[in-house]
Amino acid sequence: MKLILAVIQDQDSNRLSNALVDHNFRATKLASTGGFLKSGNTTFIIGTEDIRVEKALEIIRDNCKSRDQLVAPVSPMGGNADSYVPYPVEVQVGGATVFVLPVDLFHQF
């Protein structure tokens, strides 16, 4: 058995949730916040049999797309202002960060 932790952008959350249900995956959704852009994320916790891991990863890949977004930089406080860029910067956000972990023991009560 495997535990899949998938951190995705909030915009993809409902689409991924529906796709997982359509393919009979049980998942727990947690609200989370990214450290870099400090924007909302959703973390999915999915437990599945080893043989279904690739299918789960395919569903995540198909439903979580990266996109470009303009981000206003944070001004430096007490730091060196030489590298500060005072205008919005386009960065790539979205997609998914996925961890697949082995599960030694599983109970469902």
Residue pairs with C-beta under 8 A, 6 or more apart in sequence:
1 47
1 48
1 49
1 50
1 102
1 103
1 106
2 47
2 48
2 49
2 50
2 53
2 100
2 101
2 102
2 103
3 45
3 46
3 47
3 100
3 101
3 102
3 103
4 44
4 45
4 46
4 47
4 48
4 53
4 56
4 57
4 60
4 98
4 99
4 100
4 101
5 43
5 44
5 45
5 46
5 98
5 99
5 101
6 16
6 43
6 44
6 46
6 60
6 64
6 96
6 97
6 98
6 99
7 32
7 34
7 41
7 42
7 43
7 96
7 97
7 98
8 16
8 41
8 42
8 43
8 44
8 60
8 64
8 94
8 95
8 96
8 97
9 39
9 40
9 41
9 42
9 64
9 93
9 94
9 95
10 39
10 40
10 41
10 42
11 94
12 42
12 63
12 64
12 65
12 94
12 96
13 29
13 42
15 63
16 44
16 59
16 60
16 63
16 64
17 27
17 29
17 44
19 59
19 62
19 63
20 26
20 27
20 44
20 46
20 56
20 59
23 55
23 59
25 46
25 48
25 52
25 56
25 59
26 46
26 47
27 44
27 45
27 46
28 44
28 45
28 46
29 42
29 43
29 44
30 42
30 43
30 44
30 45
31 40
31 41
31 42
31 43
32 40
32 41
32 42
32 43
33 39
33 40
33 41
34 40
34 41
37 71
37 91
37 93
39 93
44 60
46 56
47 103
47 106
48 56
53 100
57 98
57 100
60 96
60 98
61 96
64 94
64 95
64 96
65 94
65 95
66 92
66 93
66 94
66 95
67 92
67 93
67 94
68 90
68 91
68 92
68 93
69 90
69 91
69 92
69 93
70 88
70 89
70 90
71 88
71 89
71 90
71 91
72 88
73 84
73 85
73 86
73 87
73 88
73 89
75 81
75 84
75 86
76 83
76 84
